[in-house]
Amino acid sequence: MSIKCLKTIINDEAEYVKDDIITNITKEEAERLIKLKVAIKINDKFKRSKQDLKKVYANKYKRNKFAELEGGYEF
């Protein structure tokens, strides 16, 4: 779970200012900060469903096959 700070958040380890994104946080702590209205939950850009990943890989495979047929390779 990732959150975006709406206000300055200070803890023992670090200080986060407005608009900072915190990714290394426990779910319980994130929910507590959201409940206090000092942060909002954001979508994790690296977490995708298996179906989304299959689409990405399928499209990449098609592009690579097309490049191979044209005489070049795409990496």
Secondary structure, DSSP 8 states (H G I E B T S, - for coil): -EEEESS-EE-SS-EE-TT-EE-S--HHHHHHHHHTTSEEEE--TT---HHHHHHHHHHHHHHHHHHHHTT----
